[in-house]
């Protein structure tokens, strides 16, 4: 059974635009079983170019139902059916985004009549719905209206079914949910239950041992990307080893980064290490020369625990160091090997460097830039919390105590109007305060206006 769907929207981006009309044709492969059409109030103005294209005006949708009012009907009409559309990801992503804003996971098997047409009707000058249906003799008396296009797509689907001698449609449908190379313990119902929200996901093997930790703004999409990954080697080994999947919703982006890092530090999952790039890494660290001057240097290899920044190429590290030198007023050429071996410096001659390489710099004044940089890349002292809110009214909190990451709260309800954030102690995730956590926090709040909330734990 197919649910042929067409939407009209306020624009092309499902992340920022809204639906203004929905049409669904339920088709059993031979005949139309049911039809549904509704205008939708997008709760925003329809751009003039969209009105010219569709004929749908602001007046027409003013009294139309909002999407949440028709959401149940759309679920019922598409449930246990194959979701079909011309350029299917456009319509599917718009609907899925609407449901996500309502806190509901919308997931359907789907096929695209554009892709099917290219395979079953090769050699056409265009596979756009207008040109293709006209060439096939399909009448569409309401082009760029949802029901007109949905009916035309249904007729196109019927032609494709008749031309399908090699089970192309069946294979396209089955390619959606059936994943190869998975562990026997991993069930489809478990995958369907995954949320399309931000958070951390955990892969366990048959012995219930944690083998991988990841993060995503959409847990389900990222997990399915892992399971659909066809890359050879360790990626296939990981996929075959996943016997159980768990997750932790996290409201805020910074809290998500920190929680992922904390779990990897604590558990050291095998595949987080196995899939980590092996290329040489380059690091920037501070140093103190014998003459009292401070500076930053690049070194390669394993992080010695003293780095401020890390990069995958010497070029990236060099550019970063030059930019820091410019921002904070120190010399990027002054390194331990040159301390005390003074020579002419081209940058100094052009007035863009204080002359550390030439022995002109005075430690007290010169070091101020480095000291300011080091201060900027420390976690602010004190007792405070970074509070982040998601699109569903949930919060996460990063708890800071004297410049250290004292704990995390992943997903909870909070009253940000209160001067003191009251947090039940039982929901706090204790952290190791590893230096990597502090680096992640600083890198993500540096240059931002941070609303520091006072906090206290409650029993």
Long-range contacts (C-beta under 8 A, 24 or more apart in sequence): 1-26, 1-27, 1-28, 1-29, 1-33, 1-80, 1-81, 1-82, 2-26, 2-27, 2-28, 2-29, 2-81, 2-82, 2-84, 2-154, 2-157, 3-27, 3-77, 3-78, 3-81, 3-82, 3-83, 3-84, 3-108, 4-84, 4-85, 4-150, 4-153, 4-154, 4-157, 5-78, 5-83, 5-84, 5-85, 5-91, 5-92, 5-95, 5-150, 6-85, 6-86, 6-91, 6-146, 6-147, 6-149, 6-150, 6-153, 7-90, 7-91, 7-94, 7-95, 7-146, 8-50, 8-54, 8-56, 8-144, 8-145, 8-146, 9-42, 9-50, 9-94, 10-42, 10-44, 10-46, 10-47, 10-50, 11-47, 11-50, 12-90, 14-90, 14-93, 14-94, 14-96, 14-97, 15-97, 17-94, 18-42, 18-43, 18-44, 18-67, 18-98, 19-67, 19-94, 19-95, 19-98, 20-46, 20-50, 20-54, 20-56, 20-61, 21-54, 21-56, 21-145, 21-146, 22-70, 22-74, 22-146, 23-145, 23-146, 23-147, 23-149, 23-150, 24-74, 24-77, 24-78, 24-150, 25-147, 25-150, 25-151, 25-153, 25-154, 26-77, 26-81, 27-84, 27-154, 27-157, 27-158, 29-158, 29-161, 30-158, 32-154, 34-77, 35-147, 35-150, 35-151, 36-73, 36-74, 36-77, 37-146, 37-147, 37-150, 38-64, 38-65, 38-70, 38-73, 39-64, 39-65, 40-64, 40-65, 40-66, 40-67, 40-70, 41-65, 41-66, 53-144, 54-144, 54-145, 55-144, 55-145, 56-145, 67-98, 68-102, 71-98, 71-99, 71-102, 71-104, 75-106, 78-108, 81-108, 82-108, 82-109, 82-110, 82-111, 82-173, 83-108, 83-109, 83-110, 83-111, 84-110, 84-111, 84-112, 84-113, 84-153, 84-157, 85-110, 85-112, 85-113, 85-153, 86-112, 86-113, 86-114, 86-129, 86-149, 86-153, 86-156, 87-112, 87-114, 88-112, 88-113, 88-114, 96-196, 100-196, 100-197, 101-391, 103-392, 105-192, 105-194, 105-195, 105-196, 105-220, 106-196, 107-192, 107-196, 107-220, 109-173, 109-176, 109-177, 110-176, 111-169, 111-172, 111-173, 111-176, 112-172, 113-153, 113-156, 113-157, 113-160, 115-172, 116-157, 116-160, 116-168, 116-169, 116-172, 117-156, 117-160, 119-168, 120-160, 120-163, 120-164, 120-168, 121-159, 121-160, 121-163, 129-153, 129-156, 132-156, 179-227, 179-228, 181-236, 181-239, 181-240, 182-227, 182-239, 182-240, 182-242, 183-240, 183-241, 183-242, 183-243, 185-243, 185-244, 186-242, 186-243, 186-244, 186-245, 190-244, 190-245, 191-220, 191-223, 191-224, 191-227, 191-245, 194-219, 194-220, 194-223, 194-245, 194-247, 195-219, 195-220, 195-247, 195-249, 196-220, 196-221, 197-249, 197-390, 197-392, 198-249, 198-250, 198-251, 198-253, 198-256, 198-390, 199-247, 199-248, 199-249, 199-250, 199-256, 199-410, 199-411, 200-247, 200-248, 200-250, 200-256, 200-259, 200-260, 200-263, 201-245, 201-246, 201-247, 201-248, 202-245, 202-246, 202-247, 202-248, 202-263, 203-238, 203-241, 203-242, 203-244, 203-245, 203-269, 203-271, 204-242, 204-243, 204-244, 204-245, 204-246, 205-241, 205-242, 205-243, 206-241, 206-243, 208-243, 208-244, 210-263, 210-267, 210-269, 211-238, 211-241, 211-242, 211-269, 211-270, 211-271, 212-238, 212-242, 212-269, 212-270, 212-271, 212-272, 212-275, 213-260, 213-263, 213-264, 213-267, 213-269, 213-272, 214-260, 215-250, 215-256, 215-257, 215-259, 215-260, 217-253, 219-247, 219-249, 234-271, 234-274, 234-275, 235-275, 237-271, 238-271, 238-274, 238-275, 241-271, 248-410, 248-411, 249-394, 249-410, 249-411, 250-396, 250-410, 250-411, 251-388, 251-389, 251-390, 251-392, 251-394, 251-395, 251-396, 251-410, 251-411, 251-412, 252-386, 252-387, 252-388, 252-389, 252-390, 252-395, 252-396, 252-397, 252-398, 253-388, 253-444, 254-386, 254-388, 254-396, 254-398, 254-440, 254-441, 254-444, 254-445, 255-386, 255-388, 255-396, 255-397, 255-398, 255-408, 255-409, 255-410, 256-396, 257-440, 257-444, 258-398, 258-405, 258-408, 258-431, 258-437, 258-440, 258-441, 259-408, 259-410, 259-429, 261-434, 261-436, 261-437, 261-440, 262-408, 262-429, 262-431, 262-432, 262-434, 262-437, 265-432, 265-434, 265-436, 265-437, 266-432, 277-312, 279-312, 281-310, 281-311, 281-312, 282-310, 282-311, 282-312, 282-313, 282-314, 282-316, 282-317, 283-307, 283-309, 283-310, 283-311, 283-317, 284-308, 284-309, 284-310, 284-311, 284-317, 284-320, 284-321, 284-324, 286-370, 286-374, 287-335, 287-336, 289-334, 289-336, 289-339, 289-340, 290-339, 290-340, 291-339, 291-340, 291-363, 292-363, 292-367, 293-334, 293-339, 293-356, 293-361, 293-363, 293-366, 293-367, 294-330, 294-363, 294-366, 294-367, 294-370, 294-371, 295-330, 295-331, 295-334, 295-335, 295-336, 295-356, 295-370, 296-321, 296-324, 296-325, 296-330, 296-332, 296-370, 296-373, 297-335, 297-336, 305-435, 308-374, 308-377, 308-439, 324-373, 325-353, 326-352, 327-373, 328-369, 328-370, 328-372, 328-373, 329-354, 329-368, 329-369, 330-354, 330-356, 330-366, 330-369, 330-370, 330-373, 331-355, 331-356, 331-357, 331-361, 333-357, 376-446, 377-442, 377-446, 378-403, 378-438, 378-442, 379-403, 379-404, 379-405, 379-438, 379-441, 379-442, 380-450, 380-452, 382-452, 383-454, 383-455, 384-452, 384-453, 384-454, 384-455, 385-421, 385-452, 385-453, 385-454, 385-455, 386-441, 386-445, 386-450, 386-452, 386-453, 387-414, 387-416, 387-421, 387-451, 387-453, 389-416, 397-421, 397-423, 397-453, 397-455, 398-441, 399-423, 399-428, 399-455, 403-438, 404-433, 404-438, 405-431, 405-433, 405-437, 405-438, 405-441, 406-431, 406-433, 407-431, 416-453, 419-454, 420-453, 420-454, 420-455, 420-456, 421-453, 421-454, 421-455, 421-456, 422-455, 422-456, 422-458, 423-455, 423-456, 423-457, 423-458, 424-457, 424-458, 424-459, 425-457, 425-458, 425-459, 428-457
